[in-house]
Amino acid sequence: MSRKLFGTDGVRGRANDYPMTAEMALKLGAAAGRFFRRDGSPGHRVVIGKDTRLSGYMLENALTAGFTSTGLNVLLLGPVPTPAVGFLTRSMRADVGVMISASHNPHHDNGIKFFGPDGFKLSDEAEAEIEALVAQDIQPAQPQNIGRAKRIDDGRGRYQEFVKTTFPAGLRLDGLKVVIDCANGAAYRAAPEVLWELGAEVIPVGVAPNGTNINDRCGSTHPETAAEAVVAHGAHVGICLDGDADRVMIIDEAGKVADGDQIMALLAARWADEGRLAGGALVATVMSNLGLERFLQGRGLRLVRTAVGDRYVVEAMREGGFNLGGEQSGHIVMTDYATTGDGLIAGLQFLAEMARTGKPASDLSRVFETVPQLLKNVRYSAERQPLSDAQVKARIAEAEARLAGKGRLLIRKSGTEPLIRVMAECEDEGLLRAEVDGIVAAVEAAA
């Protein structure tokens, strides 16, 4: 069953434009409600969280109307991180969880992500069934069976208490000065409070959301803001989250940025030494650096690669029985703790290594030497298909031939934005730049 509404991470788009309209949110809520209440019995429930975007109010209300119209009771969490929705869906014995967020995108975008009762994101097949229901006349509940809505005031607190249990017992963050950049997003209260409660001296950045400043020159997509704060305050480390706090970047004491690959390498090595790296493997996407793969091979560990998207990482982890995976972009998935990427928990694992070893962030965040990698994005018109253009195909074939045996090339469409992503790796940086720029120019001409 094909999907047009759902992308690689739920439904996403510009607020008040299709499909991110109140009307569509209502239909999605009703369709998901009918999907999860197929037996017609009462007592079904959904938890709904959101980030700090202005459009979240509109979509939250529309989804609530859709779910209650088909008989589900709605539990409203307010602004909480995406992983909190996964956790609370399981904890509160809900049938479905919903996160309203466009993650790292600008404020004018928004999205709707669904979680199943096990706290994991829905499968492609389940999303396709819900999408099919959207196109149908959805049978509403009888008047006496319409659902109720209730605000859950302590959802964030429940999540914070859980997050602290993932930090090693007996360790504290006393003496560590930590910059935490919350991207004016969903973790703007949770993350600073958790760090402070564990003993850190906290320097908060991006903790004044106003509905339109989420990810605006802050957070994991703009780590330079946190880097400046780390240097200015003489902090030991910086932690950068994105708008829904499911990804993280680490800033060392000198203001240098470490991406998800370095964090995964650190955790994989530590867990392997402790005998807790399930399957002796790390799961990552095709975007992860070749240097990570070489590092793991040198330690007798494997790198299992997947398509881009944390949902595909999680699927491979579950299928293979692995417990550590993630993306270069900062999604770090630790299924011993969470059902999806959790930037705060990943940040705490890094801080635990600092507390345990006494080493500076610069030592711990440079685990392997990266192979030079270049990624460029090209925006294209929705009515064009640049990757089908003959000249673009020819230019890609030329680049593949020149890079053969020297590196690798990856060309793909973004699953969340109208972008063509052009990525290559090669030890010869001159060749690397020439081939990426050549492909970008060809795509731009066809876009």
Buried (B, 14 or more C-beta within 10 A) or exposed (E): EEBEBBBBBBBBBBBEEEBBBBEBBBBBBBBBBBBBBEEEEEEBBBBBBBBBBBBBEBBBBBBBBBBBBBBBBBBBBBBBBBBBBBBBBBBBEBBBBBBBBBBBBBBBBBBBBBBBBEBBBBEBEBBBBBBBBBEEEBEBBEEEBBBEBEEBEEBBEBBBEBBBEBBEEEBEBEEBBBBBBBBBBBBBBBBBBBBBBBBBBBBBBBBEBEEBBBBBEBBBBBBEBBBBBBBEBEBBBBBBBBBBBBBBBBBBBEBBBBBBBBBBBBBBBBBBEEEEBBBBBBBBBBBBBBBBBBBBEEEEBBBBBBBBBBBBBBBBBBEBEBBBBBBBBBBBBBBEBBBBBBBBBBBBBBBBBBBEEEEBBBBBBBBBEBBBBBEBBBEBEEEEEBBEBEEBBEBBEBBBEBBEEEBBBBBBBBBBBEBBBBBBBBEBEEBBBBBBEBBBEBBBEBB
